[in-house]
Amino acid sequence: MDCIFCKIIKREANAEIVFENEFVTAFKDIKPDAPIHFLIIPNIHIATLNDTKPEHSKFLSEILLTAKILAEQNHVLEDSYRLVFNTNKLACQSVFHIHGHFLANRSFKWPPG
């Protein structure tokens, strides 16, 4: 498998990791869309949200719990932050390993792009 996110988890590719546990890894996005922009990924390969199964529930819930931890660590818990998942090409998913974009320290509009 030639997945860049799997390589980051295995330390075969470089990334600035900001959090990890047995279920997820979070690292700085190399092309940030906000002053704070992290990607939170499960430590197993799941291509899209459409490929999730009940046995993935712990990995998925850890993504959400990690977002809260990152908000606390970056002092935006009481301010604002956004967690975004893109699914498939028309939604701009460019790496087919599910990931949440944690974005903070900028103004957000609704609806998003």
C-alpha positions in Angstrom: 0.0 0.0 0.0 1.3 3.4 -0.9 -0.7 5.6 1.5 1.2 8.6 2.8 -0.8 8.7 6.0 0.0 5.0 6.7 3.7 5.9 6.2 3.4 8.8 8.7 1.9 6.4 11.3 4.8 3.9 10.7 7.4 6.8 10.7 8.3 6.1 7.1 7.3 9.6 6.1 8.0 12.9 8.0 5.2 14.8 9.7 5.1 17.2 12.7 3.1 15.0 15.0 1.2 16.9 17.7 -0.7 14.1 19.3 -0.9 10.3 19.2 -2.3 7.3 21.0 -3.0 3.7 20.1 -6.0 4.7 17.9 -5.1 8.0 16.2 -2.3 10.3 15.1 -2.6 14.0 14.7 -0.1 16.2 12.8 0.3 19.6 11.2 -1.2 20.0 7.7 1.6 20.8 5.2 -0.7 23.2 3.3 -2.7 24.9 6.2 -6.0 26.6 5.5 -6.0 28.2 9.0 -3.4 29.4 11.5 -4.0 26.1 13.3 -4.6 23.2 10.9 -4.1 19.6 12.0 -5.1 16.3 10.4 -6.4 13.6 12.7 -6.2 10.1 11.3 -7.0 6.6 12.5 -4.0 4.4 13.0 -5.6 1.8 10.7 -6.2 2.3 7.0 -9.8 3.2 6.1 -10.1 4.8 2.7 -13.2 6.9 3.2 -16.0 7.4 5.7 -18.1 5.2 3.4 -15.7 2.3 4.2 -16.2 2.5 8.0 -17.7 -0.5 9.8 -19.0 -1.0 13.4 -15.6 -2.4 14.4 -14.0 0.9 13.6 -16.1 2.8 16.2 -13.2 3.2 18.7 -11.0 4.7 16.0 -13.7 7.1 14.9 -14.7 8.2 18.4 -11.0 8.9 19.2 -10.8 11.3 16.3 -13.6 13.4 17.9 -12.0 13.1 21.4 -8.7 14.1 20.0 -10.2 17.2 18.4 -11.3 18.3 21.9 -7.8 17.6 23.3 -6.2 19.7 20.5 -8.6 22.5 21.2 -7.6 22.5 24.8 -3.9 22.3 24.0 -4.1 25.1 21.6 -6.3 27.3 23.8 -9.3 27.5 21.4 -11.7 25.3 23.3 -13.8 28.4 24.4 -13.1 30.3 21.2 -13.9 28.3 18.1 -12.7 25.5 15.9 -14.0 23.3 13.1 -13.6 19.6 12.3 -14.1 18.7 8.7 -14.2 15.4 6.8 -14.1 15.3 3.0 -15.4 12.1 1.5 -14.5 11.2 -2.1 -13.1 13.4 -4.9 -16.0 15.8 -5.4 -15.7 16.7 -1.8 -12.0 17.3 -2.2 -10.7 14.2 -0.5 -7.1 14.0 -1.8 -5.7 11.3 0.4 -7.8 8.2 0.7 -7.2 7.5 4.3 -10.0 9.1 6.4 -8.9 12.2 8.2 -10.5 15.1 10.1 -9.2 18.6 9.4 -9.0 20.4 12.7 -9.0 24.2 11.9 -8.8 27.1 14.3 -7.8 30.7 14.9 -9.7 32.2 12.0 -13.2 33.2 11.2 -15.5 30.6 9.6 -18.5 31.1 7.4 -21.6 29.0 6.9 -22.2 27.2 4.7 -18.7 26.1 4.1 -17.3 26.1 0.6 
